Amino acid sequence: MKKTICFGLFLLFCFQGCSKKNEVIAKIGDDKITAKILEERMREAPASYMGFLSTEAGKKQFLDLLVRERVVLEAARKEGVKKSKEYIDALNDFKKDQIRRLKDFEESLLMEFYVKKLNSKRIVPSDQEVEKYYAENKKDFTRPVEITAKHILLNTVEEAKKVLERIKSGEDFSKLARELSKDSVSAGKGGLIGPFKKGDLVPEFEKAVFPLKINEVSDVIKTQFGYHIIKKVSEKTLTAMSSQNAKKYIRNILQKVKFDAWLEEAKK
């Protein structure tokens, strides 16, 4: 297969920083590579390659890679690969996947912007609410603690009760978590979660885990995620927080509570 590839003296364009973006610096059959195309493709290269691509040798090598791509593309077009069933099916599958991904992104972006709007207007805790929370939960700030725990998440209360009996009979908690827990994030670590502070997790979970002694196992606890069995692993006392220093932390807690309340109302 004979190809006409012209890029000899045109390379001078790239290396002298000429501003003629549409000037052709390589030609492969009827296909052309302009200075603009080369610059755009170079900008897409990994950051670790940028130093090399700023040199004359780097630019020549990168241009050669583009030429090699176009040679293969030109050959594929002439051989009629575009008309093959395998190519058409693969391209259609890709297009469907891109449509789905775009829809997922649009919906995620829509939710993100609406939650920002909620956070800035409708569910903003007042200064009075923040001060009241600090006063009612002063112990959590004058003697704050950080907890590490393990948990096993099950879909039904019946499953959870059976697993709890196995733990009480002496089976290893971590082993059961790896085998049975529906929490894919923590299961591989033997159910380990944390460290976390008051207000980081859902209230039902925190209410169960904070009073536990080290290595003590809870009863079956229901949350919005399912049914948990919790084992307290460690507890660490942190530096006390004044009401002023705790404000941002409390606002986040109250905002989460208000959001959950708004969500429950919206679900109705």
Helices and strands as residue ranges (DSSP letters): E 5-6, H 11-15, E 24-28, E 31-34, H 35-43, G 47-49, H 50-53, H 56-78, G 81-83, H 85-117, I 118-122, H 127-136, H 138-142, E 145-154, H 157-168, H 173-180, H 184-187, E 192-196, H 203-209, E 221-223, E 226-237, H 243-267
